[in-house]
Amino acid sequence: MSKRIELSFTEVSDKTLEVMKRTGLLLVSVDSKGEPNAMTIGWGLIGVIWMKPVFIVAVRPSRYTYSLLEQTGDFTVNVPVKGLEKAVEYCGTVSGRNVDKFKECKLTLLSSKYVKSPLIEECAIGYECKIIYKFDLEAEKLPGSVLSVCYPSGDYHRLYFGEILRVVAVKDFEKKLPI
């Protein structure tokens, strides 16, 4: 992939949300030894809270990524290009506990500037995020329709508020996105 340029999150957030809705994004985290894992996310929010730009992601406690986020306190969110749909699907259906998803999907690690978790070279946009707050969803506060559709087994998400420390994108990123 080509050289990356730094941008404001506001310059890429609309496109990021469109790709998340259509194909999903790749959240990358690392364990305490620096071993990475990628997980597909289809739920998230980008905005400003406490006067900071944030990317809010939802991760279930049953997911391998959950333990990694708890260990290292940061993550990256990567926006895939056209042609990565199978990798996004794979990362959303196979656990990283027993499989090296980067090797299986032929994804290349790209060092981040401000967080331990790497970016994905093959992706068009990358967000480096440091967790500044987290909380668990509470069943008694969710509407019944959400509980029955999204949580039939009771595996409620933890929401992670990641302060966006840096956003990078490849030149002409809009042309490379699967939208």
Disulfide bonds with the S-S distance in Angstrom:
none
